[in-house]
Each structure stands twice: as structure tokens, then as C-alpha cells.
Amino acid sequence: MDSIFDKKSIYHNIQPNPNFQSCQNAINFVSSNEFDGIVALGGGSVLDTAKVVLASIQSKVFDIKILFKNNNKIKEKVKSILIPTTHGTGSEVNM
């Protein structure tokens, strides 16, 4: 099946239980390109990493240590679609 996305625009090296380094790796990927949105499809680790990347793009801060200390307002809103593929105790579960 052909993708509508350029293969060079797909980051797929998401680690389970993301840590600072794995999130920084994802931030490095997006900082070297110009993206106008994020689409994330997966479980908690994928969505958590995507949220950090989204915060990075929106704030224009590409160093995770600085990002976590950043109190500045968002400079740019970035379109995002985050689709969970798992459920359990997470906030995506509805009754």
C-alpha cells in the first residue's frame, strides 16, 4: 500500500516508555525538517513522544532540557492528529 506521506517524513523509532534521550531523538528528527502538522498512531509511548514533539515545534524549543523549563507562550499552533490504538487506564477510555 502506498503512503500519502513521504517516507522521509515518517519517524518510527519510538522506544517503549520514552525517556529524555528518546524524546530528544524525535525532536532532532523534526527540527531538521519543516513540518506543518503531526500525525501519531499508536500506544502510549507513541502518543507521549508525539506530545513532546508537538510542544517542541509549537514553542520553537528543540532542546528537551530547555523545553521542560520553558514557561513561554506557544508561538505557533501546529495541527495534530493523535490516534490511540490501545486502551486501558488511559484518558482515552470513555464510558
Summary of the structure (lengths in Angstrom):
residues: 95
radius of gyration: 13.7
end to end distance: 34.7
largest distance: 42.7
contacts: 214
relative contact order: 0.18
helix: 39%
strand: 13%
